Amino acid sequence: MQRREFITRFGSATFVPLLWPLTTQAQQMNIITAPGATLKRARTKTLEIAYEDSGPEAGAPVVLMHGFPYDPRCFDEVVPRLVAAGCRTITPYIRGYGPTRFLSADTPRSGQQAAMGKDIIDLMDVLNIPSATMGGFDWGGRGVSVAAALWPERVRAVVLGNGYSVQDIAGNANPRPPAQEHRSWYQFYFHTERGRAGLAANRKEFCKLLWQLWSPNFKFDDARYDRTAISFENPDFVDIVIHSYRHRFGYMPGDPELEPFEQRLAKLPPIKAPAIVLSGTGSKDVAVEDVFVPEYRSVAVKQITGGPNPGSAVNPSVLYQLPAISLFAFCIAGVSLGIAQGAIEYFVETMRSRTSYYTGRNLADFVTVQVHLAEAAAIADAVRAVLLGDCDEATRLVGEGEIPSLDHRARYRRDGAYAATLCTKAVDVLFQATGGGAIYARNPLQRAFRDVHAANAHYVLNWDINGAMYGRVALGLSPDATL
């Protein structure tokens, strides 16, 4: 008999899973569920987990895990879409939130990462769900990451906020750049007894402040916040939060029952399930409707390929006579270059003082680190030289009254696209040289990696398109787009 099967059968025989709609506790806390959801509870070895169940029982199971300081209300706009697609959603109140309760006063009120992942698996065991797709963010995303890393057979796919979030507890002992440390002020506050007392006395106000600081573009009213804040009245909320933020820095021991899992997590095991990572940036799309644009405010693309244009009478500067279509790629490639340069500077700053966990040697002494840095820096310097050279040439030609030739304009398109491709390579080189720590949300390299790939995905930087266009012109063929 497989170990997982044995545990499941033993749990079913000994602990008798209890599943019924919540009544008394939910009414006392004024819990509001998602539309169409049923609030239920399931008894595991250590917890009576409250969860919202939506959709057909035979539907594809999706487990949604909230973070701190939130609750299942954060998925209210997600659940209906999943149910409409035929899924069954299970949205638990994680330990220390809402109606979820510990079965024994003797059980450590642990908020450590192993507990978050184990609770998911225990709940699935009680609900007889062999495997599920999982989604989560913050604490919930960490629980999903833990479950996927330690019990891969139970996880079909994951959707994570900000990526892999298994904690590198040993690595957390190392100080981070000041800007990053500043963002973690509340965690350091929780390391003190003043912080515990402050959370206990002002939990509603404190958590509301975090909402405002973390999501400045998220406009919510008191009613919306109150629907979640009621979950913070759980009697174990403060203990769980304090333990979570102390344990991850090594300032508080974990639950002995979970230590074997923590030892495995210390190796930062990979997630092998198919994964989608979402990362909020606060960016917005703007749609303008029913707006009249007068003809004199518009210009045809073919009129801005270089030289005088309809606006030259008002703006005679050379800048406004450059071949805008051919040089447009430089606007984005310049951003890619800035991202690559920032990644190089961060890499240099951190590698000067970073040491190997295994040998204790300074990573700056490693030849591989030196070579990867040299490659990335050489790429950035070469890209800068090419972009500036093209800009200088185009400016000189237009300033002399010439219009850049078709060959010139094709080369500009080629160089802009290839520059972005090279900048992406530079960031990739540093990302790989940094090791597993590069994927953490606290590491600026993960954002550089995402941003440079996002920039390079722009149509105007597509190498296949722009490379082929240059090739056509060089071989005496007409371009297949406006240059």
C-alpha angles and dihedrals in degrees: 000000000000117000092239091051091048093051092047094050092043091050092049092050099042108032099031103214112245118213122177139127114278114245121153100035093042092050092048091052094041090232114190115204131205114275109282094007125130118218110225139160134222126199117223127174093281109013145046096218119204113210139168115237119201136169133020116334090227093050124113104281119242120183115204118197124195128209140217123328096008140077138203090301088082088071097049092109093044102050097063091053093050092046090049087055090055099260129138111225125206112193112180130195099235119231111295095025135099117328095341109120140184114243095217134038087217095063112103111250092234124176095179122135096251089058092054093053096041091051090058093051092045091052092050089050091054092046092047092238108152095192139352145182110253135203131182149137136215108350090359092050089050090052090051091048091051093047092048093047098046101030104031092161090065096053122075097179139334137222110197135187108231095352136260108012108175103139122247094212094177090049092050088073089073116088118243130214112291095250090057094044089053091059090057096056093121091054092055089046089057090054088072131069087236087060092052091050092046093053092046093050099038106023095137095048093041095052092045089055090054090052090053095046097044098043108029091165094052108098112201134161129221092262092057093047093047091057087064100032091065087072090063089067089079107127091233097046097101095044092049094048094047093047092048094055095042097045094052089060094045094251096119132036121244133234107291089222089063098044095099089057092047090053090056092046091053087072089059095233117209126250109237098182119101106274139197118192123203122195122184117222102172090241119150138204117224122210119192116197134183093011121145116221112197117226094246088061093059134072132189118245092235089059095063101053092109140305130040116352137179091281097050092095089063099031107030093167118126089239091069093050098054117114095268097187094051095043097041090092088064090065090064097031087057089058090049089052091051090051091050092047091050090050090051093051092048091047092052093047095051099038092056091068105020118109132200116258090216105043103018089228121139108259090222086073092060113104091211091058091049093049094047090050091049091051094050093046092048090051092051092049092048092049092049091050093050095047094046091045092054093045092050092049095049091047092050094048094049091044089056091053096257128128113227108253126242088258090054094048093047089051091051091054090048094048095047093052095043091047090058090047090053092047089054089052091050092054091044090053092054093042091056093043091054094061130212093333090071092076096060117108089232091061113087090211092072090058092046088052093051096042097048092048090048091052092047090053091067113115094237090058097047104129096204092055097043096039091052091047091054090046092053093052093044089052093051097258125129117257116254093222139037114285 
